[in-house]
């Protein structure tokens, strides 16, 4: 089935939901879903973005700007996952507790404001990765319109580009907590160090990267096509200046480059993930 046919199927799925809240983060999947929901439902939809210490200010501001540019109605809510010990302890189930908190708050909002459904931006490709948040979504009976329409990540980007949405090629970005190694508690200080480090890399002109927090050591991942610019003595000195200034004792550049989910790849983590899947 073509992506155009899948887009038509998506419109039908969305129209069947009634008044809908869309879990929105500003990434391409949730942004395209919010846009499509607005096209299908007009005033009967509302995009909802959850603000918390794990959301980078840069991403919040960009998400708000995108909604305003496309006249998508938006509500900023506040979630308290940092108050949940099971989230703060940061084991491989952390994402479950984050999404459980998000959907709990959205359910309360929906009941108070007369919304019939909650939808989020999971797609076909997301099923092939370790994502505990999908379990939380199923527990809360959250609709997955992109998945139901059979859309892959590449097709969502293609449709977003065709719709003239500037986020169509936006690099993927998970929450700041995903940068902290499992077993190391999620703290405001650790989140701030990651956020400031990523802001600094962005200011240097890098586009796709991650700052991985391993306690005293920071591991910088930069997309392979951008690595040549990072692999200079002058840039090494700049990385050292930035990250030692943020409190890290050791600064490393990962020679494998940027890759989503690299925190799930370690030999100490894989046995835990296998037990959970």
Secondary structure, DSSP 8 states (H G I E B T S, - for coil): --HHHHHHHHHHHHHTS-SEEEE--SSHHHHHHHHHHHHHHGGGEEEEEEESTTS-HHHHHHHHHHHHHTT--EEEEE--GGG-HHHHTT-TTHHHHHHHHHHHHHHHHHHHHT--EEE----GGGGGS--HHHHHHHHTT-B-HHHHTT--HHHHHHHHHHTT-GGGG------GGGGB-TTS---HHHHHHHHHHHHHHHHTT--SEEEEEETTEEEEEE-HHHHHHHSSHHHHHHHHHHHHHTT-SEEEE-TT---TTGGG-SHHHHHHHHHH-
